[in-house]
Amino acid sequence: MDSGPDESHKERVNRELAELLQGLRVAVTGVQVLFAFLLTLPFAAGFPKVDTVGRWLFFISLMAAAAASICFIAPAAQHRLLFRTGLKERMLHNANGLGIAGALLLTLAMTSAVALVTEVVINSWQATLFGAAVALACGWLWFAQPLLTLYRHREDGDVKR
């Protein structure tokens, strides 16, 4: 949503922060489901049969999901601590960076989780293939495509710098 001609700077910052926090709520739900699944995995009956590669994939996915959760939850916690301090615009910039970091970590968590499951269910080389497919899909849809769109629209003068 573009700011209207009657929207003040304060109103714009309030709207942008609300939009960002809403987007992070969507992302945090997904990462928390993955994180919860990963937390239960070592207690499953078949986990002792997972080989060394699978255990590393599990550990990478677990830590990346934990870190992504931290990044996605941090803006809400910071908002509570910085409430009514006049630092909302600074908080908005910090939250945006945390959201990007969280998306990168979620990409890593999903990639390694898919590789782990594929490695256990099918085979090692297919784990690489399917993990790479997830990483490429996230990389394109979450990062490359929006950045390419931004670049193209900046060239046309449609985007503020």
Stockholm file with secondary structure:
# STOCKHOLM 1.0

chainA/1-161         MDSGPDESHKERVNRELAELLQGLRVAVTGVQVLFAFLLTLPFAAGFPKVDTVGRWLFFISLMAAAAASICFIAPAAQHRLLFRTGLKERMLHNANGLGIAGALLLTLAMTSAVALVTEVVINSWQATLFGAAVALACGWLWFAQPLLTLYRHREDGDVKR
#=GR chainA/1-161 SS CCCCTTCCHHHHHHHHHHHHHHHHHHHHHHHHHHHHHHHHGGGSTTGGGCCHHHHHHHHHHHHHHHHHHHHHHHHHHHHHHTTTSSCHHHHHHHHHHHHHHHHHHHHHHHHHHHHHHHHHHTCHHHHHHHHHHHHHHHIIIIIIHHHHHHHHHHHTTCSCC
#=GC SS_cons         CCCCTTCCHHHHHHHHHHHHHHHHHHHHHHHHHHHHHHHHGGGSTTGGGCCHHHHHHHHHHHHHHHHHHHHHHHHHHHHHHTTTSSCHHHHHHHHHHHHHHHHHHHHHHHHHHHHHHHHHHTCHHHHHHHHHHHHHHHIIIIIIHHHHHHHHHHHTTCSCC
//
